[in-house]
Amino acid sequence: MKSDSAFLCIDLKSFYASVECAERHLDPMTTNLVVADPERSDKTICLAVSPSMKALGVKNRCRVFEIPKNIEYIMAEPRMQKYIDYAAEIYGIYLQYISPEDIHVYSIDECFLDVTGYRKQYGMSARELAIKFMSEIQERLGIRATCGIGTNLYLTKIALDITAKHSPDFIGELDEETYQRTLWNHKPITDFWRIGPGISRRLAERGIYTMGDLAHADEDMLYKTFGIDAELLIDHAWGRESTTMKDIKAFRSKTTVFSSGQVLMRDYRFDEARLVMKEMVEELCLRMVKGEVMSKSLSMYVGYSNALHIPGSGGTAALPEETNNDRDWIDAVMRVFDTVVDPQYPIRRMGLSCNNVVKDTGIRQLSLFDTAEESEDKARENRLQKTVLALKERFGSNALLKGRDLSEGATAIERNNQIGGHKRGK
């Protein structure tokens, strides 16, 4: 039975690169441009390359040194705030026609829209609505888009990822029948959403190389191999998907992740990395205060210089009770850092994460070892953290700094000017 549902998945082509082209009044389809930080080495990863660069064989997310020397191109410094502003304006275009309950933002450059009930309202087909959105985005912002149309969310994503790129109007459209007829023999199977190299390898070991093979495979064997995940694989092989937009909107994660990580601009000495870890602990504690959560377990990790090709070091710091007090956590994490990190090796990567956060009710329970003075000290420090947070939110993340933040090798000031590890830009 054919479904009457209709979904769109709109993707903004080479989004970061397209924004940089639009800002320069250039056509991203004909302009060679890469988004990469010129202050970093040629080993830095390009955040995006324009479609014309892709046409020349340059892969997205390549490193700068991998771009052929005979290709002339513009290198644009990342401007993350600019890309967020463009994405927000595009979201605003959708909101002119679609209720937010029928929109799911999948990523900064990709969005699902349930247009089932809007076709009759606007007297337009799903394809006509897609063309309207794509045209308006290009006319107003100069950004090209591609679109997948499907009778369920999975088919919509596959129509975007596989079918739209081969269509002259950059629109792909699938229902269960056309999916089975046109894509059951498509290779490689890793082109399909949620099938990565690991799953592909395990399928190949069982003689399964296409979605058609998967659809007709022995189900008992699939459940034995993949467990409960086999149900999703089987449904997707037939082009079925039970998740709806309502399900996505109703979903609430049972856990909240608080983590921080960075790749250092150069190899750091032990003492320099130790200072950065203190900054990271303090920043993570402020985020816990803002999120009104606490933890009694933090995990830290350091990765050594890429030139060494050796495993990193990690460990977990624990406290007897949940807290977001930065003084307690700096002491605890640094004890672990000093124990597990080898001081003779230069450090290039660092990570920190909270484990099993709980709600901060504001009530502080005295332990057997706490004096009344110590309890008041902790309450005072918590009030100070909230004051620091309020000042940073009002006047900027660098409004208040500690002496160590000005030390050589410190990264807090630079990181405060970044979004997602990249320059905020103007």
C-alpha positions in Angstrom: 0.0 0.0 0.0 1.4 3.4 -1.0 1.9 5.9 1.8 0.3 9.3 1.5 3.0 10.9 3.7 5.6 13.2 2.2 8.8 14.4 3.7 11.6 16.6 2.4 15.3 16.5 3.4 17.0 19.7 2.2 20.8 19.9 2.2 22.8 23.0 1.5 25.5 22.2 -1.0 29.1 22.6 0.4 27.5 24.9 2.9 30.5 26.7 4.5 32.2 27.1 1.1 28.9 28.3 -0.4 28.5 31.0 2.3 32.0 32.2 1.7 31.3 32.4 -2.1 28.0 34.2 -1.4 29.7 36.7 0.8 32.1 37.5 -2.1 29.3 37.5 -4.7 30.8 34.5 -6.4 29.1 31.4 -7.8 30.1 28.3 -5.7 29.5 26.1 -8.8 32.3 27.8 -10.7 34.5 29.2 -8.0 37.4 27.3 -6.6 37.3 27.9 -2.8 38.2 26.0 0.3 37.4 26.8 3.9 40.5 26.3 6.0 42.5 28.3 8.6 45.5 29.8 6.9 47.2 30.2 10.3 47.5 26.5 10.7 49.9 24.2 8.9 49.1 22.6 5.5 48.1 19.5 7.4 44.9 21.2 8.6 41.6 19.8 7.4 39.5 21.8 4.9 36.1 22.3 6.6 34.5 22.5 3.1 35.4 22.8 -0.6 33.2 24.4 -3.2 31.4 22.2 -5.7 33.7 23.3 -8.5 36.7 21.9 -6.4 34.8 18.6 -6.0 34.3 18.5 -9.7 38.1 18.7 -10.1 38.5 15.6 -7.8 39.2 17.4 -4.5 37.6 15.5 -1.7 35.6 17.2 1.0 37.4 17.3 4.4 40.7 16.8 2.7 43.9 18.3 4.1 45.3 21.4 2.5 48.5 19.7 1.3 46.4 17.1 -0.5 45.0 19.7 -2.9 46.8 19.4 -6.3 49.4 22.1 -6.8 48.1 23.0 -10.2 44.7 24.1 -8.9 44.3 27.8 -8.1 41.8 28.5 -5.3 40.7 30.9 -2.7 41.4 30.0 0.9 38.7 31.4 3.2 39.2 31.5 6.9 36.4 29.8 8.9 33.7 32.1 10.2 31.4 29.8 12.3 29.1 32.6 13.5 28.5 33.6 9.9 27.5 30.1 9.0 25.1 29.9 12.0 23.6 33.2 11.0 23.0 31.9 7.4 21.5 28.6 8.8 19.2 30.6 11.0 18.0 32.7 8.1 17.3 29.6 6.0 15.4 28.1 8.9 13.4 31.3 9.0 12.4 30.6 5.3 11.0 27.2 6.3 9.1 28.8 9.1 7.2 31.1 6.7 5.5 28.0 5.4 6.0 25.1 7.8 5.2 24.8 11.5 8.3 24.1 13.8 6.5 20.9 14.9 7.0 19.6 11.3 10.7 20.6 11.0 13.7 18.6 12.3 17.1 20.3 12.1 19.4 17.3 11.4 22.6 19.4 11.2 23.6 23.0 10.4 23.2 22.3 6.7 20.5 19.6 6.6 16.9 19.7 7.6 13.9 17.4 7.5 10.4 18.7 6.8 7.1 16.9 7.0 5.0 18.4 4.2 2.2 15.8 4.3 -0.5 18.2 5.3 0.9 21.3 3.5 0.4 20.0 0.0 -3.3 20.5 0.1 -3.0 23.8 2.1 -0.8 25.3 -0.6 -2.2 23.4 -3.6 1.3 22.1 -4.4 3.0 18.8 -4.7 6.0 17.8 -2.5 8.3 18.4 -5.5 6.8 21.9 -6.1 7.3 22.8 -2.4 10.9 21.6 -2.6 11.5 23.7 -5.7 9.9 26.7 -3.9 12.2 26.3 -0.8 15.3 25.7 -2.9 14.6 28.7 -5.2 14.0 31.0 -2.3 17.2 30.0 -0.5 19.2 30.6 -3.7 17.5 34.0 -4.5 17.8 35.4 -1.0 21.1 34.0 0.1 22.9 32.7 -3.0 23.1 29.2 -1.5 22.4 26.1 -3.7 20.5 23.3 -2.2 19.7 19.6 -3.0 16.5 17.8 -1.8 15.3 14.3 -1.2 11.6 13.5 -1.2 10.2 10.4 0.3 7.2 8.7 1.8 9.1 8.2 5.0 12.1 9.7 6.7 14.5 7.0 5.7 13.5 7.1 2.0 13.8 10.9 2.1 17.4 10.6 3.4 18.3 8.0 0.8 16.7 10.1 -2.0 18.9 13.0 -0.9 22.2 11.0 -0.4 22.0 8.8 -3.5 19.3 9.9 -6.0 19.4 13.7 -5.9 23.1 14.1 -6.8 22.4 12.4 -10.1 19.3 14.5 -10.9 19.6 17.5 -13.2 17.4 19.6 -10.8 19.2 18.2 -7.7 15.9 16.6 -6.4 15.5 12.9 -5.8 12.2 11.2 -5.1 11.5 7.7 -3.7 8.7 5.6 -2.4 9.0 1.9 -1.4 8.4 0.6 -4.9 10.9 2.9 -6.7 13.4 2.3 -4.0 13.3 -1.4 -4.5 13.2 -1.2 -8.2 16.1 1.3 -8.6 18.3 0.9 -5.6 18.2 -2.7 -4.6 21.3 -3.4 -6.8 23.1 -0.1 -5.9 26.7 -0.4 -4.8 28.5 0.3 -2.6 26.1 -0.6 0.2 27.9 2.0 2.4 26.1 4.7 0.4 23.0 3.9 2.4 22.4 5.7 5.7 23.6 3.9 8.8 25.6 1.3 7.0 29.3 2.0 7.7 32.4 0.0 6.9 32.0 -2.3 9.9 28.4 -3.4 9.1 29.3 -3.6 5.4 32.2 -6.0 6.2 30.1 -8.2 8.4 27.4 -8.3 5.7 29.9 -9.1 3.0 31.2 -12.1 5.1 27.7 -13.5 4.7 27.5 -12.8 0.9 25.4 -9.6 1.3 26.6 -6.8 -1.0 23.4 -4.9 -1.8 20.1 -3.8 -0.2 18.4 -6.4 -2.4 20.6 -9.1 -1.0 19.9 -7.9 2.5 16.1 -7.8 1.9 16.1 -11.4 0.9 18.7 -12.7 3.5 17.7 -15.2 6.2 16.3 -13.1 9.1 17.3 -15.6 11.8 20.9 -15.2 10.6 20.7 -11.4 10.6 19.3 -11.4 14.2 22.0 -13.8 15.3 24.7 -11.5 13.8 23.4 -8.0 14.6 21.0 -8.6 17.5 18.1 -6.1 17.8 19.8 -3.9 15.2 18.8 -6.4 12.6 15.2 -5.1 12.8 16.3 -1.7 11.5 18.5 -3.2 8.8 15.6 -5.4 7.5 13.2 -2.5 7.5 15.6 -0.3 5.6 16.4 -3.0 3.1 12.7 -2.9 2.2 12.5 0.9 2.3 10.4 0.9 5.5 10.8 3.3 8.4 8.4 3.5 11.5 9.9 6.7 13.1 7.8 9.8 12.5 8.4 13.5 13.0 6.2 13.3 16.1 8.5 10.6 17.5 11.6 12.7 16.9 10.0 15.7 18.6 8.9 13.6 21.6 12.3 12.1 22.2 14.2 13.1 25.3 17.6 11.7 26.0 18.0 9.9 29.3 21.5 11.3 29.8 23.2 14.6 29.2 26.8 14.6 28.1 29.2 17.3 29.3 32.6 17.0 27.6 35.4 19.1 26.3 38.2 18.3 23.8 40.8 20.0 21.8 43.6 19.4 19.3 46.6 21.6 20.3 48.2 23.8 17.6 51.6 22.2 18.3 53.2 19.6 20.5 52.9 20.7 24.1 55.3 19.9 27.0 53.9 18.2 30.1 53.8 21.4 32.1 52.1 23.3 29.3 49.5 20.6 28.9 48.9 20.5 32.6 48.0 24.1 32.5 45.5 23.6 29.6 43.9 20.7 31.5 43.2 23.0 34.4 41.6 25.5 32.1 39.4 22.7 30.6 38.3 21.5 34.1 37.3 25.0 35.1 35.4 25.5 31.8 33.6 22.2 32.2 32.6 23.0 35.8 31.1 26.3 34.7 29.1 24.4 32.0 27.9 22.1 34.8 26.9 25.1 36.9 25.0 26.6 33.9 23.3 23.3 33.2 22.4 22.9 36.9 24.1 19.4 37.1 26.8 17.8 39.1 29.0 14.7 38.8 31.3 12.7 41.0 33.3 11.1 38.2 35.3 12.9 35.4 37.3 11.0 32.7 40.4 12.6 31.1 42.5 11.6 28.1 45.6 12.9 26.4 47.0 11.9 23.1 50.7 12.2 22.4 52.4 13.7 19.4 51.4 12.3 16.0 55.0 11.6 15.2 55.3 9.1 18.1 52.6 6.7 17.0 51.9 5.5 20.5 48.7 5.1 22.5 47.4 8.0 24.6 46.9 8.0 28.4 43.7 8.3 30.3 42.1 7.9 33.6 39.1 8.7 35.8 39.0 11.2 38.7 36.4 10.4 41.4 35.0 12.4 44.4 33.0 11.0 47.3 29.9 13.0 46.3 28.5 14.9 43.3 29.7 18.4 42.8 30.4 21.1 40.2 33.0 22.9 42.4 35.9 23.7 40.2 38.5 23.7 43.0 37.6 20.2 44.0 37.6 19.0 40.5 40.9 20.7 39.5 42.6 19.0 42.4 41.1 15.6 41.6 41.8 15.7 37.9 45.3 16.9 38.2 46.2 14.0 40.6 45.1 11.6 37.9 46.9 13.7 35.2 50.2 13.6 37.1 49.8 9.8 37.7 48.9 8.6 34.2 50.5 11.1 31.7 54.1 10.4 30.7 56.0 13.7 31.1 58.7 12.7 28.6 56.3 12.6 25.6 54.9 15.8 23.9 51.1 16.1 24.0 48.8 17.0 21.0 45.3 16.1 22.0 43.3 16.4 25.2 39.8 15.4 26.3 37.6 15.6 29.4 34.1 14.4 30.1 31.6 14.0 33.0 30.2 10.7 33.9 26.6 10.1 35.1 25.6 13.7 35.8 22.8 14.4 38.2 20.5 17.4 38.8 22.0 20.1 41.0 19.1 20.8 43.5 21.1 23.5 45.3 21.1 21.5 48.5 24.6 20.6 49.8 24.8 17.6 52.1 27.5 17.6 54.7 29.8 14.7 54.7 31.3 13.2 57.9 34.5 15.0 57.1 33.2 18.5 56.4 33.2 21.2 58.9 30.7 24.0 58.9 33.4 26.4 57.7 34.3 24.1 54.8 30.6 23.8 53.8 30.3 27.6 53.8 33.5 27.8 51.7 32.0 25.5 49.1 28.7 27.4 49.0 30.6 30.7 48.6 32.7 29.2 45.7 29.5 28.0 44.0 28.0 31.6 44.3 31.3 32.9 42.8 31.0 30.4 39.9 27.5 31.7 39.2 28.7 35.3 39.3 31.5 34.5 36.9 29.1 32.7 34.6 26.7 35.7 34.6 29.5 38.2 33.8 30.8 36.0 31.0 27.3 35.7 29.5 26.8 39.4 29.6 30.2 40.8 28.6 31.7 37.8 26.7 33.7 34.7 27.6 37.0 36.6 27.9 35.5 39.3 30.3 37.1 37.5 33.3 40.4 35.7 33.0 42.8 34.1 35.5 46.5 34.7 35.5 47.2 31.3 34.1 45.0 32.1 31.0 47.7 34.6 30.0 50.5 32.1 30.4 52.4 30.9 27.3 50.6 27.9 25.9 47.3 28.6 27.5 44.4 28.1 25.1 41.3 29.5 27.1 41.3 32.9 25.4 41.5 31.5 21.9 38.9 28.8 22.6 36.5 31.4 24.0 36.7 33.0 20.6 35.8 29.7 18.8 32.6 27.8 18.0 33.0 24.1 17.7 36.8 24.4 17.8 36.9 26.8 14.8 37.1 30.6 14.6 34.0 32.4 15.3 34.8 35.0 12.6 33.0 38.2 11.8 
